[in-house]
Amino acid sequence: MITISNLTKSFGTFDAVKSVDIEVPQGAFLVLVGPSGCGKSTMLRMLAGLETPTAGTISFAGNTVSDGDRGWTIEPAERNTGLVFQSYALWPHMTVSGNVEWPLKVGKMPAAERKTRVAEVLKLLGIEKLAARYPNEISGGQQQRVAIARMIAPRPGILLFDEPLSNLDAKLRVEMRTELLRVHRATGATSIYVTHDQVEAMTMASHVAVLKDGEVEQFGTPQDLVAEPRTAFVATFVGTPPANLIPVAPQGVATTFDGNVLPINLNLSGPAQAMYRPETLGVSAEPTPKSLALEFAEASPVAGRIMITGTKGDMRLTAVVDSAPKFTPGDTVHFTVPETPDALFAPNGERMP
Ligand SMILES: Nc1ncnc2c1ncn2[C@@H]1O[C@H](COP(=O)(O)OP(=O)(O)OP(=O)(O)O)[C@@H](O)[C@H]1O
């Protein structure tokens, strides 16, 4: 179990991470996700012991490893964590097996044991044939495997990943996701993984923490976040594709949806944001009494269905439907809105009861 309590990191007067409280169960795969600059890497660096928190504590299995209130942190090498970055940072003058063996040498493991362990992890990552090559003689994907092998060789109890797949092409990323999860399970370690790719987050995670401006907007399983987003930000950040938000306001017994009056009564007392999942919206070429006209933007096939996106000003709606008329860019597409939204959020983004 990793316990993060009131964790804060300030750079001068700027708080990059603010009062974060999270408990990560043993063996979990926690993904930290959020837009650029929200504090993901800073969180991971504190977990790795590369930064001392300004306030709050981190403990691993009940032992405090960083204490911002006292201003100390246990050194990276002493805290049973392994870290892999986006850039693989392999030692160019060492072979693949030399790279993987290095942390074991530093850890003073006897030579015979090192040899067995290196062979074991190279096999686990499927790179045993590359053992004698140098980093410049293998591909980017293979280099990333070597970096992961090097990280897990000393058997750390906690694996930390900072956007490890972002340098790889799309196909390799998908393959490596599966591979990483296999390694995670094989080691039995608790993993914490930073990404700004929500698809990666939702497919890999046992737990997700959505960060915004240094704070945790929501922490839970991927299913929890999609089913019950606590804020409008989370609603538009998770799910494939993410949920739609439409600005709404009461108009007698009707409601204005982004300025258009529709005969739907949402019983509102003031302005709000209505959330509709893409599969609840319909599309048609002709208007209906409960539809909104947007400009067609794109259509793409998803798992045997069709995803249609339209835009109007700042609003972007996505519907996932079984079939749709053929639209071309510039056409008007009418999105039909169901009577009941999937959720309502106040203008400040908080979920309404
Ligand atoms: N050493 C530093 N000094 C001052 N500000 C910093 C420092 N490190 C990070 N920051 C700031 O803290 C905020 C959080 O940075 P961080 O790198 O944790 O974000 P991130 O979510 O990982 O972003 P990205 O997805 O772009 O990597 C940013 O606004 C960044 O500019």
The ligand as an SDF file (V2000), in Angstrom:
LIG
                    3D

 31 33  0  0  0  0  0  0  0  0999 V2000
   11.6640   22.8390  -11.1090 N   0  0  0  0  0  0  0  0  0  0  0  0
   10.5780   23.5930  -11.3440 C   0  0  0  0  0  0  0  0  0  0  0  0
   10.5720   24.9080  -11.1000 N   0  0  0  0  0  0  0  0  0  0  0  0
    9.4680   25.6740  -11.3040 C   0  0  0  0  0  0  0  0  0  0  0  0
    8.2910   25.1850  -11.7870 N   0  0  0  0  0  0  0  0  0  0  0  0
    8.2420   23.8780  -12.0560 C   0  0  0  0  0  0  0  0  0  0  0  0
    9.3560   23.0040  -11.8590 C   0  0  0  0  0  0  0  0  0  0  0  0
    8.9830   21.7510  -12.2130 N   0  0  0  0  0  0  0  0  0  0  0  0
    7.6990   21.8430  -12.6270 C   0  0  0  0  0  0  0  0  0  0  0  0
    7.2430   23.1100  -12.5260 N   0  0  0  0  0  0  0  0  0  0  0  0
    5.8860   23.5790  -12.8670 C   0  0  0  0  0  0  0  0  0  0  0  0
    4.9650   22.7940  -12.1480 O   0  0  0  0  0  0  0  0  0  0  0  0
    3.8270   22.4970  -12.9560 C   0  0  0  0  0  0  0  0  0  0  0  0
    3.6310   21.0060  -13.0210 C   0  0  0  0  0  0  0  0  0  0  0  0
    4.6760   20.4360  -13.7980 O   0  0  0  0  0  0  0  0  0  0  0  0
    4.7350   18.8870  -14.1530 P   0  0  0  0  0  0  0  0  0  0  0  0
    5.9600   18.6530  -14.9570 O   0  0  0  0  0  0  0  0  0  0  0  0
    4.5620   18.1070  -12.9230 O   0  0  0  0  0  0  0  0  0  0  0  0
    3.4330   18.7390  -15.0700 O   0  0  0  0  0  0  0  0  0  0  0  0
    2.9440   17.5150  -15.9500 P   0  0  0  0  0  0  0  0  0  0  0  0
    1.5240   17.3060  -15.5950 O   0  0  0  0  0  0  0  0  0  0  0  0
    3.8750   16.3690  -15.7810 O   0  0  0  0  0  0  0  0  0  0  0  0
    3.0440   18.1110  -17.4140 O   0  0  0  0  0  0  0  0  0  0  0  0
    3.4020   17.4070  -18.8270 P   0  0  0  0  0  0  0  0  0  0  0  0
    2.2590   16.4850  -19.1480 O   0  0  0  0  0  0  0  0  0  0  0  0
    3.4750   18.5710  -19.7540 O   0  0  0  0  0  0  0  0  0  0  0  0
    4.7040   16.6950  -18.6350 O   0  0  0  0  0  0  0  0  0  0  0  0
    4.0640   23.1460  -14.3060 C   0  0  0  0  0  0  0  0  0  0  0  0
    3.3820   24.3740  -14.3410 O   0  0  0  0  0  0  0  0  0  0  0  0
    5.5700   23.3590  -14.3310 C   0  0  0  0  0  0  0  0  0  0  0  0
    5.9040   24.4640  -15.1140 O   0  0  0  0  0  0  0  0  0  0  0  0
  1  2  1  0
  2  3  1  0
  2  7  2  0
  3  4  2  0
  4  5  1  0
  5  6  2  0
  6  7  1  0
  6 10  1  0
  7  8  1  0
  8  9  2  0
  9 10  1  0
 10 11  1  0
 11 12  1  0
 11 30  1  0
 12 13  1  0
 13 14  1  0
 13 28  1  0
 14 15  1  0
 15 16  1  0
 16 17  2  0
 16 18  1  0
 16 19  1  0
 19 20  1  0
 20 21  2  0
 20 22  1  0
 20 23  1  0
 23 24  1  0
 24 25  2  0
 24 26  1  0
 24 27  1  0
 28 29  1  0
 28 30  1  0
 30 31  1  0
M  END
$$$$
